[in-house]
Amino acid sequence: MTTPRAQRRRVVQRRRRIVVAAGATALVLAVVVVAGGLAGSGGDDDGPVSAGGSARSTTASGPSTTAGAAPTSAPAAEPSTDAPAKALDTTRRYAVGTRTLTFVDPSRGTSPNGSFAGAATRTLPTEFWYPAQGADGGDPVADAPPDTGHGPYPLVLFAHGYDVTPDFYAPLLQRWAAAGYVVAAPVFPILSGSDGGASHVDYEQTFGDASFVITQVLGLGKGELLAGLVDPQRIAAAGHSDGEVVSFGVGFLECCRDARVRSVIAMAGDLSNANNPSVRDTGTPILHIMETNDEYDPYEHSIEWDRDNLTAPRWMVSLNSSHVPPYTQPGDPAFELTSSITTAFLDGTLKGHPERLDDVTSEVVAQPAVGAIER
């Protein structure tokens, strides 16, 4: 694995329709080990991050700790009807901190893969971007003191794509954190390229990984830098490429729905790749961003599936772009539009500002050369 271009060539050879086993996220979780640092060097092997996105995940400081873990939400549970108590500020911009914590799930294993013999547990280094103390606009700072005066903040669980780690998307995740969100992005075993090389051999486990990480973030104990920084009533799932299916899964698939997820951002792909029954008419908002020149998923099939299967409240955005630039390359018009409308969508669905959802439509309509929108 050398450059993003080489990575994308490998993706097109390996993407396939993914069958999600029913009940994949019916987890019983026991002890979780929270340890500092990324396992290995996966975060640094992705090639250069685009200019303007210098955030790098960093090793969590301090000694390892052990915490009890509650079970994840059961699959197919109905979304909570408890509305957040108040609207949150959408105008403030924050300095950004980064941190990495490693969560270990002893109740599920990792499959053998190539030279990797497998493991009895699942190890999930999780990269964080979060609102920090200090002036906004600078580079992210590792382990910066969080801005607790304006929290707790909504949580965005982010799922990465094939053969990359969350660092690949640092420019976009940094912008969400600067807008007042805590972003937690697990490095999935095998899918990321760790543990024997990138493969879909146990891809169905990533849905459980996403819910597991949400549970661990909400359960961070006293003494951890990020403890108490997340509002448990304001959680979204977002993802790109193979990760978009993960975010869609924890929002809508019968096998894998997580009742704590209040909205979903799915980016770059065909949602039918999940190949698993989804639940209709849930009232959970979804923003699906596609590309008319996507190299891996034919656009016409992607948009037709959305029209036939996604139910309101839905926003379907079609960018005049390809699979990667709108999510990784600051300065690209599609990236700038994606950054803006995803933040507006999160503000509208998590921060109690429904008027911001109108901005999703108006900002796309104002740039017809960049993209189009359907509801």
C-alpha positions in Angstrom: 0.0 0.0 0.0 1.7 3.2 -1.2 -0.6 5.9 -2.5 -4.3 6.7 -2.5 -4.3 6.1 -6.2 -2.9 2.6 -5.7 -5.4 2.0 -2.9 -8.3 2.9 -5.2 -7.0 0.5 -7.9 -7.1 -2.3 -5.3 -10.6 -1.3 -4.2 -12.1 -1.7 -7.6 -10.8 -5.2 -7.8 -12.2 -6.2 -4.5 -15.6 -4.5 -3.9 -18.5 -6.8 -4.1 -22.1 -7.2 -2.8 -21.8 -7.9 0.9 -24.3 -10.2 2.6 -24.8 -9.2 6.2 -25.6 -12.1 8.5 -28.8 -11.6 10.4 -28.2 -10.7 14.0 -24.6 -9.7 13.3 -24.7 -7.1 16.0 -26.4 -9.1 18.7 -23.5 -8.7 21.0 -22.9 -9.6 24.7 -19.9 -7.4 25.7 -17.8 -8.1 28.7 -14.6 -6.4 29.8 -13.1 -3.7 27.5 -9.4 -2.7 27.6 -8.7 0.9 26.8 -5.1 1.3 25.9 -3.1 4.1 24.4 -1.9 4.1 20.8 -2.6 2.6 17.4 -1.7 -1.0 16.9 1.1 -1.0 14.3 1.5 1.8 11.9 -1.7 1.6 9.8 -2.5 5.2 10.3 0.7 6.4 8.7 0.7 3.9 5.7 -2.1 5.6 3.8 0.0 8.0 1.8 -0.1 11.8 2.3 -3.2 13.5 3.7 -4.4 16.3 1.4 -3.1 19.8 2.0 -5.1 21.5 4.7 -5.7 18.3 6.6 -2.7 17.8 8.8 -4.5 16.0 11.6 -2.9 12.7 12.6 -4.2 10.3 15.2 -1.9 10.2 18.2 -1.2 7.8 21.0 -3.4 8.4 24.0 -1.4 9.6 27.0 -1.5 8.1 30.4 -1.7 4.5 31.7 -4.0 1.9 30.3 -7.3 1.6 32.1 -10.0 -1.1 32.4 -13.7 -0.3 32.3 -16.9 -2.3 32.3 -19.0 -2.2 29.1 -22.7 -2.2 28.7 -24.2 -4.3 25.9 -24.8 -2.6 22.6 -28.3 -1.8 21.5 -30.2 -4.8 20.2 -30.6 -5.0 16.4 -33.9 -3.7 15.0 -34.7 -1.7 18.1 -36.9 1.3 17.5 -35.2 4.7 17.7 -35.5 6.6 20.9 -38.2 9.2 21.0 -36.6 11.2 23.8 -35.7 14.5 22.1 -32.6 16.4 23.2 -33.4 19.0 25.8 -32.4 22.1 23.9 -31.0 23.5 20.7 -27.2 23.9 20.6 -25.1 26.7 19.1 -24.3 26.2 15.4 -22.3 29.4 14.9 -19.3 28.8 17.1 -16.1 27.3 15.7 -13.6 25.4 17.8 -9.9 24.5 17.9 -9.5 20.8 17.2 -7.8 18.1 19.3 -6.9 14.6 18.3 -6.6 11.4 20.3 -6.5 7.7 19.9 -7.9 5.1 22.3 -7.9 1.4 21.6 -11.0 -0.6 22.5 -10.9 -4.4 22.7 -14.0 -6.5 22.5 -13.3 -9.9 24.1 -16.7 -11.3 23.1 -16.0 -11.5 19.3 -13.1 -12.8 17.3 -11.2 -11.6 14.2 -11.1 -14.0 11.3 -7.9 -15.6 9.9 -6.7 -13.6 6.9 -3.6 -14.3 4.8 -0.6 -14.5 7.0 -2.8 -13.4 10.0 -3.8 -16.4 12.1 -6.9 -14.7 13.6 -7.6 -13.6 17.1 -10.1 -14.4 19.8 -10.9 -10.7 20.3 -11.5 -7.6 18.1 -9.1 -4.8 18.6 -10.3 -1.4 17.5 -7.9 1.6 17.6 -10.3 4.5 17.5 -9.2 7.9 16.3 -10.9 11.0 17.7 -11.3 14.6 16.5 -13.0 16.9 19.1 -13.6 20.5 20.1 -10.6 21.7 22.0 -9.6 24.8 24.0 -8.0 27.6 22.1 -8.5 29.7 19.0 -10.1 28.1 16.0 -8.5 27.8 12.7 -5.2 26.2 13.6 -3.8 22.7 13.0 -5.3 20.0 15.3 -3.3 19.3 18.5 -2.7 15.9 19.9 -4.3 15.4 23.3 -5.4 19.0 23.5 -7.6 19.9 26.5 -11.2 19.6 25.3 -13.5 22.6 25.4 -15.8 21.4 28.2 -17.4 24.8 28.6 -19.7 24.4 25.6 -20.3 20.6 25.7 -21.4 18.0 25.9 -21.3 17.6 22.1 -23.0 15.4 19.5 -21.1 12.3 18.5 -20.4 11.3 14.9 -19.4 7.6 14.5 -17.4 7.5 11.3 -16.7 4.3 9.3 -13.8 4.4 6.8 -13.6 2.6 3.4 -11.5 -0.2 2.0 -7.7 -0.4 2.6 -7.5 3.0 4.3 -7.8 4.3 7.9 -9.7 7.4 9.2 -6.6 9.6 8.7 -7.4 9.4 5.0 -10.5 11.6 5.7 -8.8 13.9 8.2 -9.7 17.1 6.4 -13.4 16.4 6.5 -13.5 15.0 10.1 -11.5 18.0 11.3 -14.2 20.3 9.9 -16.9 18.4 11.7 -15.0 18.7 15.0 -14.4 22.4 14.4 -18.2 22.8 14.0 -18.8 21.3 17.5 -18.9 17.5 17.0 -16.9 14.7 18.6 -15.9 12.3 15.8 -15.0 8.8 16.8 -13.5 6.7 13.9 -12.5 3.1 14.5 -9.8 1.4 12.5 -11.6 -1.8 11.4 -9.6 -5.0 11.6 -8.7 -6.4 8.1 -10.9 -3.9 6.2 -8.3 -1.2 6.9 -5.4 -3.3 5.6 -4.2 -4.5 9.0 -4.2 -8.1 10.1 -3.0 -9.8 6.9 -4.0 -7.2 4.3 -7.3 -5.6 3.3 -10.1 -8.0 2.7 -13.8 -8.4 3.2 -13.3 -11.8 5.0 -15.2 -10.7 8.1 -16.7 -7.4 6.9 -20.1 -8.3 8.6 -18.3 -7.7 11.9 -17.9 -4.0 11.2 -21.5 -3.4 12.0 -21.0 -4.7 15.5 -17.7 -2.8 15.7 -19.6 0.5 15.1 -22.1 -0.1 17.9 -19.4 -1.4 20.2 -17.4 1.8 19.8 -20.4 3.9 20.5 -20.9 2.1 23.7 -17.3 2.5 24.7 -17.3 6.2 23.9 -20.4 6.8 26.0 -18.8 4.7 28.9 -15.5 6.5 29.1 -14.7 6.8 32.8 -13.4 9.6 35.0 -9.8 10.3 34.4 -10.0 9.8 30.6 -9.5 13.1 28.7 -12.6 12.7 26.7 -14.9 11.4 29.5 -18.3 13.2 29.5 -17.6 15.0 26.3 -20.5 13.3 24.3 -24.2 13.8 24.6 -25.7 10.3 24.4 -29.0 11.7 23.0 -27.2 13.2 19.9 -25.5 10.5 17.8 -25.1 10.1 14.1 -23.4 7.5 11.9 -21.4 8.5 8.8 -19.2 6.5 6.4 -17.5 6.4 3.0 -17.5 3.6 0.4 -17.5 0.3 2.3 -18.0 2.5 5.4 -21.2 4.0 4.0 -22.8 0.6 4.1 -21.7 0.4 7.8 -23.3 3.7 8.6 -26.5 2.7 6.6 -26.5 -0.6 8.4 -26.6 0.8 12.0 -29.3 3.2 10.9 -31.6 1.0 8.8 -30.7 -2.7 8.3 -32.9 -5.2 10.1 -29.9 -7.1 11.3 -27.9 -4.2 12.6 -29.9 -1.1 13.6 -28.7 0.7 16.7 -31.4 2.7 18.5 -29.0 5.3 19.6 -28.3 6.5 16.0 -30.5 9.5 15.2 -29.3 10.3 11.7 -27.1 8.8 8.9 -24.7 10.3 6.4 -23.8 7.7 3.7 -21.1 8.8 1.2 -19.9 7.3 -2.1 -21.5 4.1 -3.2 -24.6 2.0 -3.8 -26.6 1.2 -0.7 -27.9 -2.0 -2.3 -24.4 -3.4 -1.7 -25.6 -4.2 1.8 -27.8 -6.9 0.2 -29.8 -7.2 3.5 -33.4 -6.1 4.3 -33.7 -2.5 5.5 -36.4 -1.0 7.6 -38.6 1.6 5.9 -40.4 4.6 7.3 -38.4 4.8 10.5 -38.3 8.6 10.6 -34.5 8.5 10.8 -33.0 11.2 8.5 -30.5 10.1 5.9 -28.2 12.1 3.6 -26.9 10.0 0.8 -24.1 11.6 -1.3 -23.3 9.9 -4.6 -21.0 10.7 -7.6 -22.1 10.7 -11.2 -18.6 9.5 -12.2 -18.1 6.9 -9.4 -15.5 4.3 -10.6 -16.9 1.5 -8.5 -20.7 1.8 -8.3 -22.7 2.7 -11.4 -24.5 6.0 -10.6 -27.8 5.1 -12.3 -28.2 2.0 -10.2 -27.3 3.8 -7.0 -29.8 6.6 -7.5 -32.6 4.4 -8.7 -32.2 2.1 -5.6 -32.4 5.2 -3.4 -35.6 6.4 -5.1 -37.2 3.0 -4.7 -36.1 2.2 -1.1 -35.2 5.3 0.9 -38.1 6.9 2.7 -38.5 10.4 4.0 -36.8 12.2 5.6 -34.2 11.7 2.9 -31.7 13.9 1.0 -30.1 12.4 -2.1 -27.2 14.5 -3.5 -25.4 13.7 -6.8 -22.0 15.2 -7.2 -20.3 15.8 -10.5 -17.2 14.0 -9.3 -15.6 10.6 -8.7 -15.3 8.3 -5.7 -12.7 10.0 -3.5 -12.1 13.7 -4.0 -15.4 15.0 -2.4 -14.3 13.5 0.9 -10.6 14.0 1.1 -9.4 17.0 -0.9 -10.0 20.5 0.5 -10.3 23.1 -2.2 -12.1 20.7 -4.6 -15.6 22.2 -5.2 -17.2 18.9 -4.4 -15.3 18.6 -1.1 -16.2 22.1 -0.1 -19.9 21.4 -0.8 -19.8 18.1 1.0 -18.2 19.7 4.0 -20.9 22.4 4.1 -24.0 20.3 3.6 -22.9 17.5 5.9 -22.3 20.0 8.7 -25.7 21.6 8.0 -27.3 18.1 8.1 -25.7 17.3 11.4 -26.8 20.7 12.8 -30.4 20.0 11.7 -30.6 16.5 12.9 -28.5 16.5 16.1 -28.3 20.1 17.3 -32.0 21.0 17.2 -31.9 23.4 14.3 -34.3 22.0 11.6 -33.9 25.2 9.6 -30.4 24.1 8.8 -31.8 21.2 6.8 -33.1 23.8 4.3 -29.5 24.9 3.8 -28.6 21.4 2.6 -31.0 21.9 -0.3 -30.3 25.6 -1.0 -26.5 25.1 -1.0 -26.6 22.3 -3.5 -29.1 24.2 -5.7 -26.9 27.2 -5.7 -24.0 25.2 -7.3 -25.5 23.3 -10.2 -22.1 22.8 -11.8 -21.1 20.9 -8.7 -24.1 18.7 -8.0 -27.9 18.2 -7.7 -30.3 17.2 -5.0 -33.5 15.1 -4.8 -35.8 14.7 -1.8 
